[in-house]
Amino acid sequence: MMNELVHTHMTKNVITLGPDNTLGEARDIMLSKRIHHLPIVEDKKLVGMVTSWDFFKLGLSAEEFKNMKISEVMTTKIATLDPDQHLGAVAEVLMEHLFHAVPIVNDKRELLGIVTSTDILRYGHRKEYPSNLDKFIPENMV
C-alpha cells in the first residue's frame, strides 16, 4: 500500500524560516497557516526544525519568547528522507520515533519538501475510499 515514492506525495512549497528569525515570527506563521512544523533553512539547506511542541516545552508566555531567536530552541538532529524512498519509510520513521513530520532533502541536505502524519493519514484514506462516495450512499441507506 505504501510503495509509492515520497516525492509524489510530499508538500513541495514548504514554509520555512531561518535560524535568525524569532520564535514570535514562527508562532505567528504556525497559527495563521495552521501548521505544526517549520523547517529551518540556511542557504536552502535544512539546519533545524521548530515544532508546536517546542513552544509548549518552553513553558513561557508568547510575550516571553517573542524575541528569542529560533536558533536557541530549534532541533538540529533531524530524521530526513530522500524523495525517492517509499511512503512506507516515512510511516516507519513517524511511528518509530513518534514524530509527526519528516523533511525530505537531497544529497546536499537541501530541503525539497515535507511529509507529515496528516499526509500519511490522507494517503491511506484516499487509497481505502473512492473519491466519489455517491454511488455507495443509496446502497447503505436501504
C-alpha positions, 0 to 999 in steps of 0.5 A: 500500500505504501510503495509509492515514492515520497516525492509524489506525495510530499508538500513541495512549497514548504514554509520555512524560516531561518535560524535568525528569525524569532520564535514570535515570527514562527508562532505567528506563521504556525497559527495563521497557516495552521501548521505544526512544523517549520523547517529551518533553512540556511542557504536552502539547506535544512539546519533545524526544525521548530515544532508546536511542541517546542513552544509548549516545552518552553513553558513561557508566555508568547510575550516571553519568547517573542524575541528569542531567536529560533536558533536557541530552541530549534532541533538540529538532529533531524530524521530526513528522507530522500524523495525517492524512498517509499511512503512506507519509510516515512510511516516507519520513521513517524511511528518509530520515533513518534514524530509527526513530520519528516523533511525530505532533502537531497544529497546536499541536505537541501530541503525539497519538501515535507511529509507529515502524519496528516499526509500519511493519514490522507494517503491511506484514506484516499487509497481505502475510499473512492473519491466519489462516495455517491454511488455507495450512499443509496446502497447503505441507506436501504 
